[in-house]
Amino acid sequence: MANQPTSTDKAKIAIFISGGGTNMAAILYASRLPDAPYDVVLVASNMPDAGGLKLAELEGIPTYVHSHKGHSRSAQDAAMEQAAVQAGAQYLVLAGYMRILSEEFVRRWDGRILNIHPSLLPKYKGLDTHARAIEAGDSHAGASVHVVTAELDAGDVLAQAKVAIALGDTPESLSERVKLAEHQLYPRAVADYVSRGSDPDFLFAKLRGLALALPETHERESHGSPGFRVGTQKTGKYFAYFSDRHHGSEHIALLVKTSGMDELLNLVETQPETYYKPAFYGASGWVGVILNRADLDWDHIAEWLERSWRATAPARLTKLLDAADQF
């Protein structure tokens, strides 16, 4: 039987709505299924009479309302964001939230806001999607879950569901069927996205891209772990390893060089949620930087990779990188 995530393991999401909240309801009820990787910690709205608020209250979910009327976009965003932060939200899920978020808001939550759009993106960004699909003679309409960016409906598409367009469909009749597809699609896409932090394939792919972007690096397995070396295939030296719960560890981690045992032990003692002393490698001053944690910062990982690379690379390469950094 698969391990079920505990409430402390689960990602915490806030859902923003403006209306009846049917997608919110689908996400909420899916969160209560076995193995669901997220909890809904807040339902917030810009509309005091949004029907979805009553459902959330009935189900015991904290709610928040801040009407956008009479407020600037920045003031509205600030109020909604404060409520989400106070609720402990790690991700924001827009489910019929009829307000465009400011660039500053999106930047602060970069990669942590999801939205659903009623078309097969990149087709038909914006409004009137069903009418446009029918008018174009498309065989299918549908829905797309995407990451929110500053550009409207332009973020990475995470999942899509196709819905056939029937002869004689109106935008209204098509919309009803697309809604049914959305209710299946959105909870699954949210679950998949927030679970990436515990997916070793996803974590390794991200780490691999950062490591191989450094000058003259290549990948080579060592003692059952993927490793990254700097220098030639013959004489290169390891500067990082990827560890997927190796040697009995519970962690998925990046192993990198510290300045020595004093620094390693200090990191492990003062920040045990971020660092640990890995078996085998720890005796040589390598520290484990835990990847499967909710507050992972990929910029921090990139900094560790570069630092370990610099400690290993020949001087001619570090000089080249120093020169490049000046531009």
CORZIFEN-V38491 format. One record per run of one state. SS is the DSSP state (2 for helix, 1 for strand, 0 for the rest). FROM is the first residue (numbers start at 1). LEN is the number of residues. If there is no record, write none. Layout:
SS;FROM;LEN  SS;FROM;LEN
This chain:
0;1;10  1;11;7  0;18;4  2;22;9  0;31;7  1;38;8  0;46;5  2;51;8  0;59;4  1;63;3  0;66;7  2;73;14  0;87;4  1;91;4  0;95;8  2;103;6  0;109;4  1;113;5  0;118;11  2;129;7  0;136;4  1;140;8  0;148;9  1;157;8  0;165;6  2;171;28  0;199;1  2;200;13  0;213;4  1;217;6  0;223;2  1;225;6  0;231;6  1;237;8  0;245;1  2;246;3  0;249;3  1;252;6  0;258;3  2;261;10  0;271;4  1;275;2  0;277;5  2;282;3  0;285;1  1;286;5  0;291;7  2;298;15  0;313;2  2;315;11  0;326;2
